[in-house]
Amino acid sequence: MSLTTLTAATPHYLLLGNDGPIGPVLAPSGSEAFDTVLYGFSSKIYFDRFCAASDQTLRPYPLMKGHLNKPMESTGHRITHVVINADGPAETELHTATTEIVAHALENQLEQVPVEIHRSLSRD
């Protein structure tokens, strides 16, 4: 039996709201906890689909390797994962890649990154 590795198109843009980059709160898998997770998009098509499902004013911002590796000024938390091409803020099954993998893909101009599947926490 072989394991299939899921892949997704490398994200090139992150999602900015009124207060800076935004992302979901993910449920930890096992003992893993996330600092900060951001929404990322590989193309305008995916960004537009997300925006159509959201009531917030959103805009894309280039996802740069340096941005992935620096602490966020507003929270002091390190970005650990990027959600790739989410359909909207209510989506609960999300494909994520670590910031290290995304930074490596951007630096080496790779078209695909391996992804993990995570569940977002409900916003009740």
Secondary structure, 3 states (H helix, E strand, C coil): CCCCCCEEECCCEEEEECCEECCCCECCCCCCCCCEEEEEECCHHHHHHHHHCCCCCCEEEECCHHHHHCCCCCCCCCEEEEEECCCCCCCCEEEEEEHHHHHHHHHCCCCEEECEEEEECCCC
